[in-house]
Amino acid sequence: MNTNRAKDQARHAGRHVTALQKLHAEIEDSAALEPERAAPRASAGRGWTVRIHWGLVFAVAASLVLWFGIKTLIGLAF
């Protein structure tokens, strides 16, 4: 057992562990024992990823809608 895993287990020893967490730990342990049978990670082969902050996307879209709306109102008024 590597030391990092031992520290993690010691850190979580007093906490309640759900069945899903136990299953996840068992799957990781079996993958570590048989690396040739382990599934490849989803991020393998990616050099970088783009994360979108949806609040910024909404702000830009709302700004454009307001700008076109105000421009239309001013155009109709004059």
Residue pairs with C-beta under 8 A, 6 or more apart in sequence:
31 37
31 38
31 39
32 38
43 49
